[in-house]
Amino acid sequence: MRWPFTRRRRPSPFPAHTPAPLHTPGSTPAAEAMPLAIALRIAREALARHADADVNSRPAMYFAAVDLDHALRLLVAALDNPQDS
């Protein structure tokens, strides 16, 4: 008598999933430029929001990194493309 858990599994009909990178270095997505005052406000709010984040918490660091990256990209886009406010 053979045990059912010793049987080999049939191969999946679908190919294995290959992960796609979230960001390709060297390519910059087109960020919509906004007035510098608004970009500064967004950056300050992001800094204040994550000022007391726990450095030992992986989710807190991921959220802070993504939020601060977004704020920095908006700020750089606003500095590169000045607008009259």
N, C-alpha and C positions, 0 to 999 in steps of 0.2 A: 504494500500500500504506500502510495506517495502522498506526502503532505501537500496541501494546496499552496502553502506559502513558498515552496521551493520551485515553483514553476517560473519560467522566464516570462517577462512581460513582452508583449508584442510591441514592435517599434511604433512610434507615433507617426501618423500620416503627414503631420506638419513638420516643416524643418525647424530647427532650434532658433529661437529668437536671438538676434544679435542686438545688443544695446546701442542706442544712438547717443552721442555726446550732447549735453545740453548747450555747450558753447564750443565753437571751433576757434582756437587761438588764431589770431591774425585777421579774423573777420569781425567787423563791428556792425551790429544791427543799427539800422537807422532810427535814432531816438528823436522823437518830436521835440524840437526846441521850444522852450517856454521862457517867460520873463525871468530874469535872474532873481527877483524878489521871491517869486513862488518857489523856484528851485531851492533857494536858501531856506525857506520855511519848511519845505519837505525834508531837507537834510537835517535841520535842527530837530524836527519832530522825530525823525528816525533815531537820531542820537539819544534824545531824551527817552524814547521808548525802550531802548536796549541798554541804557546806562547801568542798570542793576541786574543784567542777565548773568546767570550762574555759568561760570566758565567750565564747570564740571558736567554740565547738562548738554548732551549732544544735540537734542532738538532745539534748545534755546540758542545754541551757537549757530545752527543751521538757519533758523529764522532770522537771527540778527545779521548773519552774513548776507543772506538774500536781500533783506530790507535795506541794509546799508549799501550794498552793491547797486541796487536800483536807484537809491538817492544820489550816490556818487555819479552814476552815469547821467542822470538828469542834470546834475550840477555842471558837469563837464560840457554837456551839450548846450546848456544855457550860456556858459562862458565862451564856447566856440562860435555860437551864433547869437550875437547880441541883438536884442530887439528894443525898440523904443516902447517904454511902458507908459 
